[in-house]
Every structure is written in structure tokens, then in C-alpha cells.
Amino acid sequence: MKKNSFLPSRRKFVLGALQATGLLFLSGCENIFSALHQNKRVLSILESIEGANLWLGRLVTPKNKLAREFSEKDISRFFKPNGNPPPFNLEYIMNAMSGWPLWRLEVGGLVKGPKSFSLEEI
């Protein structure tokens, strides 16, 4: 007997039904998830799992591949800006004090049409 190629197989049908059921279940779960988020027991379970997850990640990942971790004493109250520090001239100071009324974002290059936006337009 020749199979009809456009009819789904039983396995595909069951898999599709399971996926649809999962989608329907998750689409109406906002109340359930927000209630779980406020439950202290659930939060404590998740926090303990987070510790196990960090331990497992450190176990299976080489030490130099993880993000560097800092202790509390290594964190400074003063942060250097990335790149260049802001210029200290009269024009910059006046614009900063007045809320940047002359500042504009220029969009150009490989775009359909170059545009310029003020801070209010953004």
C-alpha cells in the first residue's frame, strides 16, 4: 500500500499535538508564573539551583573562559568613562546645563535616506 505523502504520520501528529498543548499551556500562564515569582519557597528553590548551576559551570568550563569575578573590595565608587572623557569647553558646559537643545543624532551611510534627529524627536 502506497503512503499518501501529504497526510501526516501518527508520530508527527502526536508531536504536533504536544507542541500545540505546550503552547496553549504557556500562553495562559502569566498568572501562574507571577504567583510562583512571589512565592518565597519557590524563590529559595531557584536560588539554591542557581548556586548549583554556577558550581557546575565552573566545574566544566576552563577558568580563563569565564567572566572575571571581583570581590566587594575591588569595586570602586568612581568609574572611568569608556573612551574619551567629556570635553571641558564652554560650548559643552552650556549644552549640558541647558539639557542638550542643540544636540542631534545624525543617521547616514548605508541607509535609504540620511536623517537628523533632535533629542525631543528620539
N, C-alpha and C positions, 0 to 999 in steps of 0.2 A: 504494500500500500504506500502510495507516494504522499509525503507530508506536504501540507499547504504552507508555503514559506511565509505568508503574511499573517498567519494565525500565531499568537504567542504560545510558547510551550508552557507546560504546567509550572515548571521551575521559574520561568520569567514572570508568570502571572503571580505566583506566591511572593516572589521578591518585590515586584511592583506593589502588591497589596501591603506588604510590610513597610515599604518606604512611604506609601501614602498614609498608613496608620501613624507612623512616626512623625510625619509632617503635620498631620492633624493634631496629634498629641502636643507637639511643641508649639504650634501656633496659638493654642489657647492656654498656655501655661504661665502667663505673666503673673497672675495672682498667686499661683503655687510657688514660683521662683522668688517673688518678693516676700512671701511668707517664710520661705526657707532662709532667705537672706537675713531676716530679722530674728530667727531662732538661734539662741545662744549655743545650744548643743550642736547644731549643725555647723555653726561658725567655728566652734572649738575642734570639731572633727576635721573641717577643712584646713584649719591652721596646723593641726598635727600632721596631716597629709602633706602640707606644703613643706614642712621640715624634712619629711622623708624624701620628698621629691628633690629638694636641694642636696641632701646627702647622696642620693643615688646619682644625681647629675655630677657631683664632684667625684664620685667613685668611678664613673665610666668615661669621664672627659679628662684629657690631659690638663695639668694645672695651668699651662701657659695659654690654653684655648678659651678659658673662661674670662669674663669681665673682672677687672681688678676690683677687689673689695677694700674698703677703708674703714678704720675704726673711728669712733667718735672724736678722738683727739686729733685725727688727721683732717677733719672738716674745718674749714676756715670760715669766719664770719665775712671776710672780704673776698670777693670774687673778681678776678681779672676778666675784662671783656674779651670775647673771641675776636680776633682780628685787631684792627687798629682802635685805639681809644678815641672817643669823640673829639672833634676839633674844638679848640677853645679860642674862637674868634667872635667878634661882635655879632655877625650875622647868625651864627649857630645859636648863641645865647638868646638873642631876640626871638628867633623862631621857636626855640624850646619854651621860652617863657610865655609866648602867646598861643601855644597849642598847635604849632606847625601849620599855619594857614597857607603858606606858600609851598608846602611840600607836595610833590606829585610823584606818582608811580608811573613810569614810562614802560609800556609794553611794546616791544618791537622785535625785529629779527624775523624768524620764520613763522609769522602769523599772517592771517588774512588781511588784517588792517591794523597798522600801528595805532595805539591809543594812549591817552594820558589821563590818569585818574587822580582827583584830589582825595584827601583823607576822608572828607564827607561822603564822597561817591563810593568809597570802598565800604 
